[in-house]
């Protein structure tokens, strides 16, 4: 992968996130926070979205070799607006991270891992889950 492909993938990801959040602005607060049965593991639409945001935040922390031990909790986001605000902060952080990437950094590993386990591997996994050809 190269920087342009990574930037395209990251921008697409946040474009999709923003569409989901826009759809959530059209549902009631009760629908947003209501526990679903059967439980998907995150309880509500809010819970699923906070889990997704937490995952994006966590991977960025790993890739930037920063401490990302804090886990975002659904109860920290009372409504869609609060979640959307936090997601906009994460989006800005991801865009800044991608802007600073060099081709050398893209192909290096992290920690003691070989290059195939670095950013390129993480993004290949994400592309595969999205059904995008690798």
C-alpha positions, -999 to 999 in steps of 0.1 A, spaced: 0 0 0 11 36 -5 1 68 12 -25 77 -14 -43 44 -9 -42 47 29 -55 83 27 -84 71 5 -93 43 28 -92 65 59 -113 92 42 -138 67 30 -141 52 66 -149 86 80 -173 95 52 -192 63 61 -191 71 98 -205 105 92 -234 91 72 -242 67 100 -241 95 125 -263 116 103 -288 88 102 -287 85 140 -296 122 143 -330 113 128 -339 87 154 -352 94 189 -329 95 219 -348 65 232 -341 45 200 -304 56 201 -299 43 237 -325 14 238 -310 -20 247 -315 -44 218 -326 -80 220 -309 -102 212 -279 -83 225 -252 -78 199 -226 -74 226 -228 -36 229 -264 -33 239 -277 -4 218 -270 16 186 -250 40 208 -231 11 223 -221 -2 189 -210 32 177 -190 39 208 -173 5 204 -165 14 168 -151 48 178 -131 32 206 -116 7 181 -106 34 157 -91 54 186 -73 23 199 -57 14 166 -45 50 161 -29 49 195 -11 16 187 1 29 153 14 61 169 30 42 198 9 62 223 -9 51 255 -45 43 245 -55 22 275 -86 44 282 -117 26 269 -145 48 257 -178 40 274 -213 44 260 -225 62 291 -200 90 284 -220 100 254 -255 112 263 -266 118 228 -257 117 191 -242 152 192 -217 143 220 -207 112 201 -204 131 168 -182 157 185 -158 131 198 -158 113 164 -149 146 147 -119 149 170 -108 114 162 -113 121 125 -90 151 127 -64 131 146 -65 103 119 -62 129 91 -33 145 108 -16 112 113 -21 102 77 -8 136 65 25 130 84 31 95 71 61 88 49 63 59 26 91 44 48 69 46 79 40 29 60 62 -1 54 79 -5 87 66 -27 115 58 -15 150 76 -26 181 95 -58 174 72 -69 147 83 -73 111 71 -48 85 41 -69 74 27 -64 109 28 -26 108 4 -1 93 2 -19 60 -10 -51 76 -35 -33 98 -50 -15 68 -50 -47 47 -71 -63 74 -94 -34 74 -98 -34 36 -105 -71 37 -133 -66 63 -148 -39 41 -148 -63 11 -123 -41 -8 -98 -60 -30 -64 -61 -13 
